[in-house]
Amino acid sequence: MKFHSSAYAASLLAAALHSGVASAAYDTSKSPLLLLSNDSTMNFDLLTPLGESITGGGDVGPILAAAKDVKAGNMTSFTEVFYKLANDTKAQAEDPDNAYDPVNVRDTWFSAAGYFRKADNYLHGNWSNPLIESLWDEQLDAFNKGIAALPIPGKRIRIPATKGNFTVEAIWYSASESKHKKLPTLIIGNGFDAAQEDSYHNFVAPSLARGWNCITYEGPGQPTVRRNQGLGFIPDWEKVVTPVVDYVLSEKKDVVDSTRLILLGNSMGGYLAARAAAFEPRLSAAVLIDGVWDNYAAYARELSPELLAIYEAGNYTQFDDVLLSAREAGKLPTGAAWGIDQGLWAFRTHSPSDFFTQIKSYNVESFIHKIRIPVFVGDAELESSYIGQPKQVADALGHRATLHTFKGAAGFHCQTGAGQELSRTIHAWLNKTFNNTGDGH
């Protein structure tokens, strides 16, 4: 439907223009950091690879150079800059002189993979764009070369979901070469958009250094499963995690301490991990970065009152027309445009109203009482998506929960850019929890 030149239609378009749907960005006026872009969403998306650089996911200078070249608010510019950086880094990785040094191989391929992932960041508005597949193939190939060069190589595995028509994509990382040393183990999952390859830099590398085995995974709606199996998100996430637990406790039983098996969920993964923890009794503890109570509430608060009223009145065609027309015209702010693009792609729908209807199922209230294990609940002082929700989660869990608020430079969504503080805090809590209770229960 085209917009008519009526005052009413104009007011609806104006409402859409002021929305910030699904943006992980923050108010730059409150930023304690030097800004990398005048566009708040791109500022956050540039901080992400900079944060991953501490574990070899990029290099500080090239990322800052990319930040200088990215045109604020221009998604195409962001893709082009990181695509060039990815290919330049890939050429360095292919230099024969690097092949004799496994550290060179690992760091250069990990960096190339990270840059290819960032080049993909703003592509999902056009599902037929061939770069969505080709960039991902590049990042997978680069990352595989990186994990192959680890002191103990990572191993990709595919785990059939017994209660779903899909396959879980996972990567296993051993902390020891011993075949019979049972170690604590983290099961790590992301949420709305990040890849399990990002999890290596954010969670796996710091955990391996502390003697923890790790397995990362992706389910429906997440990057590789969405591409290879054509599946959008599902709310009953235990169907994804339970097969991973089955795999760990059977195939890896000789090297996994089953009394220290922890599930970690990042971003929207805070909901996904809570859902799985409520229905998977073999877990010893859970870490939620962040705590998520109600995804619909988080997304709805980003809409203007006018748009929200249209949706909640059931005027779905009108709601879709307003958002999609504004998006097509290039009139939405970056966070709103990205949020719509990613949300529709990840939930496999072309209808914003259908996305909002689906997301209503991603609410912990009906099952959170079933969680019987210790839970770390992360909060962030500058959180923009799940404001106030970590406390709701912690309050509902009562004595089982430890609520920790990250502040200052560590106070952004998922502690982006403050990976050392995040890792220190998580592992300090895990050590305290298991030392105090023995088996984590």
Secondary structure, DSSP 8 states (H G I E B T S, - for coil): ----S-HHHHHHHHHHHT--TT-----GGG-SS--S-SSHHHHHHHHHHHHHGGGTS--HHHHHHHHHHS-TT-HHHHHHHHHHHHHHHHHHHT-GGGGG-HHHHHHHHHHHHHHHHHHTTT-TTSTT-THHHHHHHHHHHHHHHHHHTSSS--EEEEEE-TTSSSEEEEEEE-S-S-SS--EEEEEEE--SS--HHHHIIIIIHHHHTTT-EEEEEE-TTSHHHHHHH-----S-THHHHHHHHHHHHHHTTTTEEEEEEEEEEETTHHHHHHHHHHH-TT--EEEEES--SBHHHHHHTTS-HHHHHHHHTT-HHHHHHHHHHHHHTT-S-HHHHHHHHHHHHHTT-S-HHHHHHHHTT-B-TTTGGG--S-EEEEEETT-SSSTTHHHHHHHHHGGGEEEEEE-GGG-SGGGTT-HHHHHHHHHHHHHHHHHHHSS--
